[in-house]
Structure formats: C-alpha cells, structure tokens
C-alpha cells in the first residue's frame, strides 16, 4: 500500500479529520512539515511515529487545522461591520445572530463582541449573540480561555485594549467578562453538511475554504445560504471567491472586501432549485 495513503487513513481514524475535505497537496505539505521537525525520512517512518505517539497526533492535528489570526484582522472588513452592517441590522431588529465559522483561537468572535458591545451601549434594547465554531478542540479551548499575546492585539487601539482586556502579570492580555457574555463556543465540522445553527444574520468564514476542493467550497456556500436569514450577510476571506456554480445565491455588498448578501426575493438562474437539490427538506 502507498505510504501516504496508509498515513491518510490513520489520520482520519486517529484524529477524526476527513482528509477528503482538504486538498491533497495541503495534507502533504503539512505532513512533510511535521516529518522535517521530527526527523522522519519518509511517510512510512512518520506513520510509525504517529501510531505510537499521542503527543505527535495532537501536534499533527494542530498543524492541519492551524489558522493564523489576530484581533480585527483585515481592519477594513471590521470597519464595515461596525459602521454599516450591524447598525443597519440594529435599525430593523432587536435580536441579531452572528456565526464565526472556523473561529480558530477566538480572535475573530471576540473582535465581533467588541464591536457589538460598543454599539449595544447606544442601543440598549438590542441583543447580539455570536456563535463561534471550530473543529479543533485545542483551538476552542484557547478561545474559551481568552488569553492573548500583545502582538495579537496590534490592530486594536490603546483605548480598546484598555476597555476590553486585563493585563496579566505574565504580560498576556485576558478578555474581560463583558465580551465573553456575547459568545457561545461550540465544536462543529464545516464539512458535516449541517449548519451549526440557523436564522443567522451574519456569517463570517474567512481564510478557511482555501484548503477545500471546489465542490466542498460550493457545498459550504449552499449550507451558509440555507443558514442565513433573508438580507443576511456572508463574509469570506479576501483570497476566496464564490464559484460560478453558487455565485447566484448571493448578491455582492462589497466585492473588494468579499462581503455578500442573501437576497430577499427569488434567486436567479435556478439557484433555488440547486439549493433544494443539495439541502432537501
């Protein structure tokens, strides 16, 4: 049996990660990185290590699911959320639901909570709930802990850091309780075919689908469309795009920042039929 194929099967069995949900080159690159760090000469040699070492299993899991992030990463996107999307939603409803899909170690949902807190002070009757999900249990634990290095906060103003974080004796910054109250963390596999929730106003899934095949990207867009309310927003990473197969599900809100809106009327070009085919009632 091919050494890499056997290794993939063990990754799926031991780590509960479906390798088919990622491009093969991506899996190979991440495995080769671990092979170099552990001094293993080939896939068979590394496979032997993986089978015998729970520590290496966790190291590989982290390597495969890692997502580099900071608070308010891509500041233009968060400025639009702050100045346009959330104010518009707050003008027409008093309960707003946001899904941070693939939240990694929590910088994105806490950035959203920071914005929501500042806006809700001006509209005390509005409640914002943020669902933050990821497949990586270790990343979710870090997100729940809410403790970050100073470098992660470099996109925030000194006033924001002062209001929303506590400087610890070890030099790290802990999220204050008032931000935590907005967020519910939950394990979720984006490739499960089922959304983590529904009736969502804003979905952010940024810099995650770059690891997926085109079919998986399309399936994800269809799932997000089903989870969004009409006139809800879908925000992608700047290097990501909607393929021609699913672009009719959404209308551009800000193409440069990859922000799209789910239209309230019938979808053009048979998109409703495509959605029904992929997500039957």
Secondary structure, 3 states (H helix, E strand, C coil): CCHHHHHHHHHHHHHCCCHHHCCHHHHHHHHHHHHHHHCCCCHHHHHHHHHHCHHHHHHHHHHHHCCCCCCCCCHHHHHHHHHHHHHHHHHHCCEEEEEEECCCCCHHHHHHHHHHHHHHHHCCCCEEEEEEEECCHHHHHHHHHCEECHHHHCCCCHHHHHHHEEECCCCCEEECHHHHCCEEEEECCHHHCCCCCCCEEEEEECCCHHHCCHHHHHHHHHHHHHHEEEEEEEEECCCCCCCCCCHHHCEEEECCCCEEECCCCCCCCCHHHHHHHHCCC
